[in-house]
Amino acid sequence: EGYHVSTLKTSYPHNEGTWSWGDSFYDANIIFLVRSPRWAIPAYYDIRSELAFSNGIEDSKNRVDFTYTARPAIWKWNKWAIADRGENFREQLEKWGWMIDFYMNNGRRAIYADGSSIIDAHCRPENEIIHSCIPKAIISYERLGSTDKLIGEAETMKLANAMIEGRENEVPMAERGDWGCGYDKVIDRRKKEPRWDGTTRRGQDEKRRRYKSSSLEEINAEIIRLITTYSDASKGWDVDPLANDLVSILAEYRAEIDAE
């Protein structure tokens, strides 16, 4: 199951994600999809709620038909986000930033006091599981689904190019001239097709999900940390195209938080 496909989606290395395909995709290109934590964390809560806060794959499979169907009441979100003085929120914010660090640093899980790194076993060259855990591209969730056609099409092109880079004869793709049409179809389906991506979920608009000012400050601080890290000229990040793209996306997130 899942081995004769062009793409696979995973939340790995999040503790609720799995690396389930072993070494079957050694030559795969990783594409990292990032969303502002302002909205990614509430979206995470919605899915967990729809899955009845399951504790395993089998339990989740039994609830899969409930996903992308209904948002829980605002009061439930508020209770979850501020429980234990915000520990649920804070845990997911830390994991959001940690996943970016993981992929930007080729599978780095942690840094020792002496500056050396712990690299995920899947990403170690000697294990020959995947050729690299560094993404071919970082895709902005917001740009990809933008109703501004120029922005949305540009991100779609970036996604498609990353999918076929070095694999032009292996990955079945529409003609380049039709890629823009693919973007149009996605936007159209978001408006009409149930369970496409949560856009048609029943319940109160996700824009009504609010944070305490202290939580917004924590989000902003994490975004600033990442911008500072991946703009650091002493580490060569300032001339790294992937880092430049990430910083550009993060700057948009920071501007949104500042405006709120």
PAPA-243873 format. One record per residue: x, y, z negated of N, C-alpha, C in turn. Coordinates in pm, whole numbers. Layout:
// residues N
NODE     n.u     n.v     n.w    ca.u    ca.v    ca.w     c.u     c.v     c.w
NODE       X       Y       Z       X       Y       Z       X       Y       Z
...
// end
This chain:
// residues 260
NODE     n.u     n.v     n.w    ca.u    ca.v    ca.w     c.u     c.v     c.w
NODE      84    -118       0       0       0       0      88     124       0
NODE      66     214      97     140     339      99     277     332     163
NODE     309     222     234     443     210     290     446     242     441
NODE     333     240     508     329     270     650     261     406     669
NODE     326     508     616     270     643     615     378     744     654
NODE     331     862     696     425     969     730     460    1052     608
NODE     369    1059     511     393    1140     391     344    1067     267
NODE     407    1097     155     364    1050      23     360    1169     -70
NODE     262    1171    -158     250    1278    -257     278    1222    -395
NODE     357    1293    -474     384    1249    -610     402    1370    -701
NODE     377    1350    -829     404    1453    -930     535    1427   -1002
NODE     610    1326    -959     738    1292   -1020     832    1413   -1014
NODE     907    1443   -1120     932    1365   -1242     841    1399   -1361
NODE     732    1470   -1338     636    1491   -1446     603    1355   -1508
NODE     582    1353   -1638     559    1225   -1707     432    1155   -1659
NODE     345    1227   -1590     225    1165   -1535     240    1134   -1386
NODE     361    1150   -1335     390    1113   -1197     475     987   -1194
NODE     477     918   -1082     556     795   -1072     638     794    -944
NODE     753     727    -950     835     698    -831     803     552    -797
NODE     696     531    -724     641     397    -708     691     323    -584
NODE     770     388    -500     808     330    -371     951     275    -368
NODE    1017     274    -484    1152     219    -490    1248     288    -395
NODE    1320     207    -313    1416     263    -218    1365     252     -74
NODE    1233     244     -60    1175     221      73    1183     342     165
NODE    1213     460     109    1217     581     191    1349     655     171
NODE    1457     585     189    1590     642     165    1613     769     247
NODE    1567     771     372    1593     885     461    1485     992     454
NODE    1395     982     360    1282    1076     354    1327    1219     327
NODE    1252    1313     380    1272    1454     350    1177    1493     236
NODE    1230    1550     130    1147    1597      19    1100    1738      49
NODE     972    1762      28     913    1895      42     849    1929     -91
NODE     891    2038    -151     845    2074    -285     736    2180    -274
NODE     616    2147    -321     504    2240    -320     496    2308    -457
NODE     501    2440    -457     498    2514    -582     375    2604    -586
NODE     316    2613    -704     200    2699    -725     226    2783    -848
NODE     173    2904    -850     191    2989    -967     141    2918   -1092
NODE     220    2921   -1200     175    2856   -1323      47    2919   -1378
NODE      23    3042   -1339    -101    3109   -1381    -223    3026   -1343
NODE    -215    2958   -1228    -327    2879   -1178    -297    2729   -1177
NODE    -170    2692   -1170    -135    2550   -1168    -173    2481   -1299
NODE    -157    2549   -1411    -187    2488   -1540    -338    2467   -1557
NODE    -423    2566   -1526    -567    2538   -1530    -609    2428   -1434
NODE    -545    2422   -1315    -578    2316   -1219    -539    2180   -1274
NODE    -426    2173   -1344    -384    2050   -1411    -489    2009   -1514
NODE    -536    2106   -1593    -637    2076   -1694    -766    2024   -1630
NODE    -806    2082   -1518    -927    2036   -1449    -916    1889   -1410
NODE    -804    1852   -1351    -783    1713   -1310    -782    1620   -1431
NODE    -711    1660   -1536    -705    1576   -1657    -845    1557   -1715
NODE    -924    1663   -1711   -1061    1655   -1762   -1146    1561   -1677
NODE   -1133    1573   -1544   -1209    1486   -1454   -1168    1340   -1468
NODE   -1044    1317   -1507    -995    1180   -1530   -1020    1135   -1674
NODE   -1097    1215   -1749   -1129    1184   -1888   -1002    1166   -1972
NODE    -900    1243   -1938    -771    1241   -2010    -718    1098   -2022
NODE    -721    1028   -1908    -676     889   -1903    -530     877   -1943
NODE    -494     759   -1989    -357     734   -2036    -279     637   -1948
NODE    -331     606   -1830    -261     512   -1744    -318     511   -1604
NODE    -246     445   -1514    -284     442   -1373    -420     377   -1354
NODE    -444     264   -1419    -570     193   -1399    -689     276   -1445
NODE    -675     342   -1560    -783     428   -1607    -809     542   -1509
NODE    -700     597   -1454    -715     706   -1358    -784     658   -1231
NODE    -748     540   -1184    -811     485   -1064    -961     469   -1082
NODE   -1002     434   -1203   -1144     417   -1230   -1221     548   -1228
NODE   -1148     659   -1236   -1212     791   -1240   -1184     872   -1114
NODE   -1121     813   -1015   -1076     891    -900   -1191     958    -826
NODE   -1309     897    -827   -1423     956    -757   -1475    1083    -824
NODE   -1428    1109    -945   -1470    1228   -1017   -1378    1348    -989
NODE   -1262    1323    -928   -1166    1431    -908   -1215    1531    -804
NODE   -1181    1657    -828   -1218    1768    -740   -1370    1783    -726
NODE   -1442    1753    -834   -1588    1762    -827   -1646    1870    -918
NODE   -1592    1886   -1040   -1654    1980   -1134   -1552    2033   -1234
NODE   -1553    2164   -1255   -1466    2223   -1356   -1534    2214   -1492
NODE   -1456    2186   -1595   -1514    2187   -1730   -1550    2329   -1772
NODE   -1633    2340   -1873   -1676    2470   -1922   -1555    2555   -1966
NODE   -1570    2684   -1953   -1462    2776   -1989   -1420    2757   -2135
NODE   -1516    2732   -2223   -1481    2720   -2364   -1390    2599   -2389
NODE   -1407    2495   -2306   -1321    2377   -2320   -1179    2410   -2278
NODE   -1164    2486   -2170   -1031    2532   -2128    -968    2616   -2238
NODE   -1045    2710   -2292    -991    2798   -2396    -944    2717   -2517
NODE   -1024    2617   -2556    -987    2534   -2670    -859    2457   -2643
NODE    -847    2400   -2522    -728    2323   -2486    -604    2412   -2479
NODE    -619    2528   -2418    -504    2616   -2394    -446    2675   -2522
NODE    -532    2692   -2624    -482    2754   -2747    -466    2654   -2860
NODE    -495    2526   -2833    -483    2423   -2938    -340    2417   -2991
NODE    -329    2395   -3121    -196    2386   -3185    -109    2505   -3147
NODE    -171    2622   -3153    -100    2748   -3124     -43    2752   -2982
NODE    -116    2692   -2892     -77    2701   -2751      19    2594   -2706
NODE      34    2486   -2781     133    2385   -2745     100    2314   -2614
NODE     -28    2290   -2586     -65    2227   -2458     -21    2314   -2341
NODE     -56    2441   -2350     -16    2536   -2246     136    2543   -2234
NODE     202    2557   -2347     348    2575   -2347     419    2452   -2291
NODE     369    2335   -2324     430    2212   -2273     424    2207   -2121
NODE     309    2243   -2064     295    2238   -1919     374    2349   -1850
NODE     386    2465   -1913     467    2572   -1857     614    2530   -1851
NODE     663    2467   -1957     801    2418   -1960     824    2313   -1852
NODE     727    2225   -1833     741    2121   -1732     736    2180   -1591
NODE     657    2285   -1573     652    2354   -1443     790    2407   -1406
NODE     855    2477   -1498     988    2531   -1471    1092    2421   -1459
NODE    1079    2318   -1543    1174    2207   -1542    1171    2132   -1409
NODE    1053    2116   -1348    1044    2047   -1220    1115    2126   -1110
NODE    1106    2257   -1116    1179    2340   -1019    1329    2320   -1037
NODE    1376    2323   -1161    1518    2299   -1188    1560    2160   -1141
NODE    1474    2061   -1161    1503    1924   -1122    1534    1916    -973
NODE    1447    1969    -890    1465    1955    -746    1568    2052    -689
NODE    1580    2168    -748    1682    2262    -698    1823    2212    -727
NODE    1836    2125    -827    1968    2075    -868    1984    1925    -841
NODE    1916    1877    -738    1934    1740    -689    1908    1634    -796
NODE    1796    1653    -869    1756    1552    -966    1812    1571   -1105
NODE    1846    1694   -1141    1902    1718   -1274    1791    1715   -1379
NODE    1806    1625   -1476    1707    1613   -1583    1741    1700   -1703
NODE    1868    1719   -1731    1908    1796   -1848    2055    1834   -1835
NODE    2098    1925   -1920    2237    1970   -1923    2293    1945   -2063
NODE    2409    1880   -2069    2476    1859   -2197    2536    1990   -2247
NODE    2573    1989   -2373    2633    2108   -2434    2761    2150   -2362
NODE    2834    2052   -2305    2960    2085   -2237    2938    2131   -2093
NODE    2810    2142   -2052    2780    2190   -1917    2759    2082   -1813
NODE    2791    1956   -1846    2768    1847   -1753    2619    1814   -1747
NODE    2578    1745   -1641    2435    1722   -1618    2396    1575   -1630
NODE    2271    1554   -1667    2210    1422   -1661    2130    1418   -1531
NODE    2168    1330   -1439    2101    1320   -1309    2007    1199   -1310
NODE    1887    1219   -1260    1789    1113   -1254    1844     994   -1175
NODE    1814     874   -1223    1869     753   -1160    1829     741   -1014
NODE    1711     789    -977    1667     780    -838    1750     868    -745
NODE    1811     971    -801    1882    1070    -720    2033    1051    -717
NODE    2084     954    -790    2228     930    -792    2271     861    -663
NODE    2369     916    -593    2410     858    -463    2447     710    -472
NODE    2510     670    -582    2557     532    -594    2441     432    -601
NODE    2322     479    -635    2207     388    -644    2138     368    -510
NODE    2169     452    -412    2120     438    -275    1967     423    -269
NODE    1898     509    -344    1752     506    -344    1695     611    -248
NODE    1756     729    -249    1719     835    -155    1844     917    -125
NODE    1855     967      -4    1981    1033      35    2002    1164     -38
NODE    1893    1230     -79    1905    1356    -153    1773    1391    -218
NODE    1779    1447    -338    1658    1494    -405    1641    1646    -390
NODE    1726    1707    -308    1711    1849    -279    1607    1865    -169
NODE    1506    1948    -187    1401    1961     -87    1452    2020      45
NODE    1389    1976     153    1414    2038     283    1349    2175     290
NODE    1241    2191     213    1171    2319     211    1092    2332      82
NODE    1069    2455      41     979    2485     -70     857    2554     -10
NODE     741    2496     -33     618    2548      24     535    2615     -84
NODE     489    2734     -56     402    2806    -148     257    2762    -129
NODE     197    2712    -234      56    2672    -230     -30    2790    -187
NODE       0    2907    -242     -79    3026    -213     -66    3069     -67
NODE      55    3066     -15      75    3105     124      12    3004     219
NODE      27    2876     187     -25    2771     274    -176    2781     288
NODE    -244    2818     182    -389    2829     186    -439    2972     203
NODE    -349    3062     240    -389    3202     254    -491    3221     366
NODE    -587    3308     343    -683    3340     449    -625    3442     546
NODE    -508    3495     515    -435    3578     611    -369    3483     711
NODE    -418    3483     832    -375    3385     931    -224    3388     956
NODE    -164    3505     959     -20    3515     984      60    3446     873
NODE      18    3470     748      87    3409     634      65    3258     633
NODE     -60    3217     650     -92    3075     646     -26    2996     757
NODE     -27    3050     877      35    2979     989     186    2969     971
NODE     247    3076     920     393    3073     899     432    2964     800
NODE     354    2948     693     385    2846     593     357    2706     650
NODE     254    2696     734     225    2569     800     340    2528     891
NODE     394    2623     964     508    2595    1052     629    2550     971
NODE     651    2615     858     763    2577     771     746    2435     721
NODE     625    2399     682     595    2265     635     619    2162     746
NODE     567    2187     864     579    2092     974     725    2074    1016
NODE     800    2183    1021     941    2174    1058    1020    2092     957
NODE     988    2108     828    1057    2030     725    1024    1882     735
NODE     901    1851     776     860    1712     788     937    1637     896
NODE     967    1707    1005    1029    1637    1119    1178    1662    1131
NODE    1235    1746    1044    1378    1778    1056    1462    1650    1052
NODE    1536    1627    1158    1621    1509    1167    1546    1382    1196
NODE    1414    1392    1215    1332    1272    1234    1231    1293    1347
NODE    1269    1372    1445    1176    1411    1551    1114    1291    1624
NODE    1189    1182    1633    1140    1064    1706    1074     961    1615
NODE    1065     993    1486    1010     896    1391     874     938    1336
NODE     854    1068    1317     731    1116    1255     631    1159    1362
NODE     514    1096    1369     415    1136    1469     357    1273    1435
NODE     372    1365    1527     325    1502    1503     253    1555    1626
NODE     161    1646    1603      97    1717    1713     200    1805    1782
NODE     171    1845    1903     259    1937    1974     272    2067    1896
NODE     389    2128    1903     414    2251    1826     308    2357    1853
NODE     263    2364    1975     164    2465    2010      30    2445    1940
NODE       9    2325    1882    -117    2295    1814    -107    2309    1662
NODE      11    2340    1611      26    2347    1465     -62    2455    1404
NODE     -77    2564    1474    -163    2672    1423    -307    2626    1410
NODE    -349    2540    1500    -484    2484    1494    -501    2400    1368
NODE    -394    2332    1329    -398    2253    1206    -427    2340    1085
NODE    -366    2457    1081    -393    2552     973    -540    2592     973
NODE    -594    2623    1091    -734    2664    1102    -827    2555    1048
NODE    -797    2429    1081    -881    2318    1037    -878    2303     885
NODE    -760    2321     825    -747    2308     680    -830    2416     611
NODE    -819    2539     656    -895    2649     595   -1045    2624     609
NODE   -1085    2574     724   -1226    2546     747   -1276    2436     654
NODE   -1196    2332     636   -1237    2221     550   -1243    2261     403
NODE   -1155    2353     363   -1158    2399     224   -1293    2458     189
NODE   -1357    2522     286   -1485    2588     262   -1602    2490     265
NODE   -1588    2381     340   -1703    2296     368   -1697    2155     312
NODE   -1579    2095     306   -1570    1953     275   -1556    1929     125
NODE   -1650    1856      65   -1640    1826     -79   -1512    1752    -112
NODE   -1457    1784    -228   -1337    1717    -281   -1216    1733    -192
NODE   -1212    1839    -110   -1095    1861     -25    -976    1903    -110
NODE    -994    2006    -192    -885    2051    -279    -934    2119    -405
NODE   -1059    2108    -435   -1112    2172    -555   -1185    2301    -528
NODE   -1174    2354    -406   -1240    2479    -373   -1390    2470    -393
NODE   -1447    2354    -364   -1593    2338    -373   -1637    2277    -506
NODE   -1548    2273    -603   -1585    2219    -735   -1708    2293    -791
NODE   -1793    2218    -858   -1903    2281    -931   -1847    2344   -1058
NODE   -1920    2440   -1110   -1877    2503   -1234   -1833    2647   -1213
NODE   -1791    2708   -1322   -1754    2849   -1319   -1625    2871   -1241
NODE   -1619    2983   -1172   -1504    3018   -1089   -1375    3010   -1171
NODE   -1270    2948   -1112   -1144    2935   -1184   -1083    3070   -1218
NODE   -1122    3173   -1146   -1068    3306   -1173   -1111    3357   -1310
NODE   -1209    3290   -1370   -1254    3330   -1503   -1169    3267   -1613
NODE   -1075    3182   -1574    -985    3124   -1674    -887    3232   -1720
NODE    -893    3267   -1845    -809    3374   -1898    -702    3318   -1992
NODE    -597    3397   -2009    -490    3365   -2104    -481    3477   -2208
NODE    -430    3443   -2322    -394    3547   -2417    -277    3626   -2360
NODE    -262    3751   -2401    -152    3834   -2349     -17    3771   -2381
NODE      -6    3706   -2496     121    3642   -2533     154    3527   -2438
NODE      50    3456   -2390      72    3347   -2296     116    3400   -2160
NODE      56    3511   -2117      98    3574   -1991     244    3619   -2001
NODE     282    3666   -2117     422    3708   -2137     515    3588   -2127
NODE     472    3474   -2177     554    3352   -2168     566    3306   -2023
NODE     456    3314   -1948     462    3279   -1805     559    3372   -1734
NODE     547    3500   -1761     634    3598   -1696     781    3572   -1731
NODE     807    3539   -1855     944    3513   -1898    1003    3393   -1826
NODE     923    3288   -1806     972    3169   -1736     998    3200   -1589
NODE     910    3278   -1528     932    3317   -1389    1059    3400   -1375
NODE    1079    3493   -1467    1200    3578   -1465    1324    3491   -1484
NODE    1316    3392   -1573    1430    3302   -1593    1469    3234   -1463
NODE    1370    3185   -1392    1397    3113   -1266    1449    3208   -1159
NODE    1392    3327   -1151    1440    3425   -1053    1586    3459   -1081
NODE    1618    3481   -1209    1755    3514   -1248    1851    3400   -1216
NODE    1808    3278   -1249    1890    3160   -1226    1922    3143   -1078
NODE    1821    3151    -993    1839    3119    -851    1868    3240    -764
NODE    1909    3350    -833    1965    3467    -764    2112    3487    -801
NODE    2164    3400    -886    2297    3415    -945    2408    3400    -839
NODE    2472    3509    -807    2578    3507    -705    2698    3425    -750
NODE    2724    3420    -880    2840    3346    -929    2826    3196    -905
NODE    2702    3150    -889    2677    3008    -861    2648    2983    -714
NODE    2651    3089    -634    2627    3075    -491    2480    3070    -451
NODE    2391    3091    -547    2249    3084    -515    2203    3197    -425
NODE    2273    3311    -433    2229    3427    -354    2241    3405    -204
NODE    2320    3307    -162    2336    3279     -19    2277    3143      18
NODE    2202    3086     -72    2138    2957     -48    1997    2983       8
NODE    1967    2942     131    1836    2972     191    1719    2918     110
NODE    1735    2799      53    1627    2740     -27    1601    2825    -151
NODE    1708    2867    -217    1695    2951    -336    1633    3086    -300
NODE    1674    3142    -187    1618    3270    -143    1467    3259    -123
NODE    1425    3148     -63    1282    3126     -40    1208    3111    -173
NODE    1267    3034    -265    1206    3017    -397    1190    3150    -469
NODE    1295    3230    -468    1292    3359    -537    1184    3450    -477
NODE    1170    3446    -346    1067    3525    -279     928    3485    -327
NODE     905    3355    -339     776    3305    -386     754    3344    -532
NODE     856    3325    -615     845    3358    -757     819    3507    -779
NODE     877    3590    -693     854    3735    -704     707    3769    -684
NODE     641    3696    -596     498    3716    -575     420    3677    -701
NODE     462    3569    -765     394    3526    -887     414    3628    -999
NODE     535    3681   -1007     562    3780   -1111     478    3905   -1090
NODE     464    3947    -966     385    4067    -936     240    4046    -976
NODE     188    3926    -955      49    3897    -994      33    3902   -1145
NODE     129    3842   -1217     122    3844   -1363     134    3986   -1415
NODE     225    4065   -1359     241    4204   -1402     113    4284   -1382
NODE      46    4257   -1270     -79    4329   -1239    -189    4293   -1337
NODE    -190    4167   -1382    -293    4123   -1476    -270    4180   -1615
// end
